[in-house]
């Protein structure tokens, strides 16, 4: 990472930029939640929500929160705290379009994985917009038995992975996350 780039916790003043990136990434899929819903996820678990700061510009973000395994946040409402779970739900990861393909998504995911270890055993997500093969290629396992809300879209898939190094049988291969993500 360059001296002018960092992955850091989300600050209060970052939320308008996070919401703008989210809207840009998901509006065409009708999945945009809006700033209040995004902030509610950040308030629940500030230690697992990060921004990519490039010379003072929020150029990406990752929001994750503790959530019971095989359940997922509702896109239409703000969230209440969930305590004492061994699953960390990767709710959203976005890198600005002009920064994609530079490894920033991989770095955000590596930060999440390092933060998740040893407090969490699994990381879950809902793959949207046809991204299930992408996540499967990185070791995430689809759980087609989990019925998802229509608000996630027709092709949404609930997926999860054991946190590498958590003692749940994950392999080193899974920990690499070699990917640019949207």
Buried (B, 14 or more C-beta within 10 A) or exposed (E): EEEEBEBEEBEEEBBEBBBBBBBBBBEEBEBBBEBEBBBBBBBBBEEBBBBBBBEEBBBBBBBBBBBEBEBBBEBEEBBEEBEEBBBBBBBBBBBBEEBBEBBBBBBBBBBBBEBBBEEBBBBBBBBBBEBBEBBBEBBBEBBEEBEBEEEBBEEBBBBBBBBBBBEEEBEEEBBBBEBEBB
